[in-house]
Amino acid sequence: CCTVAARQEFAGYWEYMLDEAIFTAPAHPSWGGAGLIGGNGELLGIGSLVMQQQDGKGRRVDLNMVVPANLLPPILEDLLAFG
């Protein structure tokens, strides 16, 4: 499984900006569109990207960026209608 490695701002100039994206590790290459489910079965977010960052020792760390589920209600109707 994975753990939440960070919650921080994410700016994807090509698509969107999030005030508090969720980053999980270890990364999974087929994460896009998958749900991040909490220990109590609650949907916490939807997987979006695989990203690489450097840790404090200069090593590459692969992460998944997850869009928090609390951002979905305002756009859920459009997502269901148009994908």
Secondary structure, DSSP 8 states (H G I E B T S, - for coil): --EEEEEEEEEETTTEEEEEEEEEES--TT-TT-EEE-TTS-EEEEEEEEEEEE-TTS-EEEEEEEEEGGGSGGGHHHHHHH-
